[in-house]
């Protein structure tokens, strides 16, 4: 990765974090519901806890200890379907719900991530849930996505506008997902249905990411250069793609607005692919 792009990703984390913090700080009632299950304060606590975990992954010797003492012993034994359970455990342990204190913690952790990666190689990996190997740039892409999605929820609850720039959103797929596919997903995707012997190849294209084919075979996903005839060809806007993946936009709306366009020789295999290659 060029140094300029790494600096862009790091700047995106800072700028998105500031937008999120300013949005949250203007919330008049921290206990208003942001989603069906979480208040605004719960959502901010969740985002702050992820930033806290990421800070430890970036530099475990310098970051403050996690809110759940055995958190990093739990991670290798988990898969993506256990993330909901982990969220409950972390939110119970991280009891702070004052917005000012939560925003302070979030900003502190995001600044730590930014400052402690200035001279790091963005392709360096950390061990994540299920032993998946996530690059530093992918860790940033995941954190940016958390800020964008939960900012979307909170802004909707407040009746405030919230922009999700496609460039910022693109780092989730281009750095986080593709980075794991390149470096190893470990047991993250275990439990996603019976592995198929016949591979499924899905080519992903957007104006903001490098074209790539993800290949699913025997329950393992790997990244490859685009081929002449993938099973599925998916053209996407990163902002809409992330909203759809995490249930904030319906699949029909994504298709009807042509934010997501599906083609290829066997487009009906996309749901089979996504049953394994899934997000919480």
C-alpha positions, 0 to 999 in steps of 0.5 A: 500500500502506498504511504499516501493511501495509508495516511488517507485511511488514518485521516478518515478514522480521525475525521469520522471519529470527530463527526461521530463524537460531535453528533453524540455530544449533541444528543439531548437524551442518552437513553433514547433508543437508537435501535430496537435493542440499544439506547444511544448511550449503549451504541456509543459504549459499544463503539467506544469498547471496539475502539478500546479493543483495537487500541490494545491490538495495535499496541498491547503493551501501551494501551489500557487493559480491556473492560473484560479481563479475559477478552483476548482469551475468548477471541480465538475460540469465537466465530462471527455468530458469537459476536452478539454474545460478546457484545452483551458481555462487553456492554455489561462489563463496560458500565459507563453510560454518560455520553461525555465520558464515553466520548472522551474514552472513544477519542482517547482510543482513536487517538491512540490508534492514530498515534501508534501507527504513524510508522507502522506498516499497514500490512502488519497483521493482528489476530482477531476474532476466530484467529482471523488475521486482520491488517492494520489498515483492515482494523482501521477500515472496520473501526471506520465502518462501526462509526459510520453505521452507528452514527447512521443509527443515532442520527436517524434517532435524532432526526439529524443528517448523517453522511456516509462517504463511499470512499470512507465506507470502501475501507471496510471491504477493500481493507478489512474483508479482502485483507482477511481473505489474503491473510487467513480468516481462521475460524471466523466463518465457521458454522456458515452451513455445510461446506461445498466441494465446488468453489464459488467465485464472486467478483467485486467491483466498485469505483473505490476499491481494486477489483477482486475475486473472492473464492469460497471453497470447503468453507474457506474464503481466499482473494484472487485477481479477477478472472474471465468468468466468475460465478457472480459479478457484483458491482457496488457502492460501498456505502450502500453495500455496508448498509445492506450487509448490516441490515440498514438497507433492504436488498430490494432497495439496494437493487432497485436504486442500482447501488448493488448490481448482480450479474455473472454466469450463476448469480443465484449462488450469491446467497449461498456465498453470503451464508458463509461469508457473513457479518454479525 
